[in-house]
């Protein structure tokens, strides 16, 4: 198994903790992620959990299928969207503290950089010849 696959599995499983908190402990999710909110509705936590569950699924599927170009691109974009979302929540809406975004930036930003560096590495040889 490649290091990128191991990383994606790790990130996917770490994201799963946010899924748990979104469904079952929205207070903990608010403290850990949206720390500048006074109140966080349960429905917001569940919505965040479902969105995060989708990103977990993409990470795990991509970890085992790095040569699937569409899946690789979708997983890459999920990190871009997540990072963009958190930056907007922090710096435009003010619902997150910069320290919360910093930890998320390590995982999303690191994944974006790593996947970007390996963008064409996992394409099967027969497809590379057609490009």
Secondary structure, 3 states (H helix, E strand, C coil): CCHHHHHHHHHHHHHHHHHHHHHHCHHHHHHHCCCCCCCCCHHHHHHHHHHHHHHHHHHHHHHHCCCCHHHHHHHHHHHHHHHHHHHHHHHCCCCCCHHHHHHHHHHHHHHHHHHHHCCCCCCCHHHHHHC
